[in-house]
């Protein structure tokens, strides 16, 4: 049984990254006075989103490589 944990973990990071990015984009700028004016939600949402997309990509690629007929493994 080949279970690849990258895909569900990747989707979790994608959802979290989207939520943080959207919240950072639409929130009040006065909220970020305590963090020296840096929109922390926006700047952490983007890397989480990129990390999640990378995990989903590699997880799905591995599943596709496993299922394709005629492929050989080294």
Phi and psi in degrees as a GROMACS rama.xvg file:
@    title "Ramachandran Plot"
@    xaxis  label "Phi"
@    yaxis  label "Psi"
@TYPE xy
-101.138  102.494  UNK-2
-106.117  123.629  UNK-3
-107.934  111.633  UNK-4
-78.4655  -11.357  UNK-5
-63.7518  -36.4164  UNK-6
-66.934  -52.4881  UNK-7
-66.5021  -34.9687  UNK-8
-66.1018  -40.2262  UNK-9
-60.8832  -43.497  UNK-10
-64.1462  -35.2865  UNK-11
-62.5992  -44.067  UNK-12
-68.6257  -34.3604  UNK-13
-62.5784  -47.5688  UNK-14
-63.5247  -45.2739  UNK-15
-63.4719  -40.9552  UNK-16
-64.2865  -39.6967  UNK-17
-65.1619  -44.6984  UNK-18
-61.2729  -46.736  UNK-19
-65.8232  -40.9566  UNK-20
-65.239  -44.9334  UNK-21
-64.171  -43.2485  UNK-22
-62.7809  -41.7763  UNK-23
-65.8694  -32.191  UNK-24
-75.8493  -32.7554  UNK-25
-105.209  -2.49781  UNK-26
-79.409  163.584  UNK-27
-70.6849  129.872  UNK-28
-62.3706  -22.1406  UNK-29
-66.8042  -20.4007  UNK-30
-63.454  -25.9875  UNK-31
-98.9187  16.6907  UNK-32
-65.2084  -33.8204  UNK-33
-72.0105  -21.6036  UNK-34
-103.997  32.5523  UNK-35
59.5565  32.3719  UNK-36
80.6397  6.16424  UNK-37
-88.9096  126.369  UNK-38
-78.7067  86.5049  UNK-39
-63.8753  -38.6585  UNK-40
-62.5561  -42.8511  UNK-41
-67.2014  -44.0289  UNK-42
-76.2825  -16.6728  UNK-43
-95.2534  -25.8371  UNK-44
-66.2311  -39.7638  UNK-45
-64.8928  -48.0305  UNK-46
-65.3148  -35.5632  UNK-47
-64.2578  -39.5804  UNK-48
-64.3777  -44.7122  UNK-49
-64.1702  -40.8667  UNK-50
-62.7799  -43.8469  UNK-51
-64.4816  -42.1607  UNK-52
-63.5681  -38.4422  UNK-53
-63.7319  -44.3779  UNK-54
-62.6903  -44.5146  UNK-55
-62.808  -42.4105  UNK-56
-59.4008  -50.5626  UNK-57
-70.2583  -33.7713  UNK-58
-66.2681  -42.9216  UNK-59
-72.0747  -34.5048  UNK-60
-64.8813  -40.3582  UNK-61
-66.5005  -39.0563  UNK-62
-66.8941  -38.5175  UNK-63
-68.1091  -38.9978  UNK-64
-66.1349  -33.7922  UNK-65
-70.3217  -32.1064  UNK-66
-93.2752  -17.0026  UNK-67
-71.3932  127.761  UNK-68
-73.3244  147.78  UNK-69
86.0424  0.546668  UNK-70
-90.9428  147.136  UNK-71
-116.643  149  UNK-72
-104.382  142.525  UNK-73
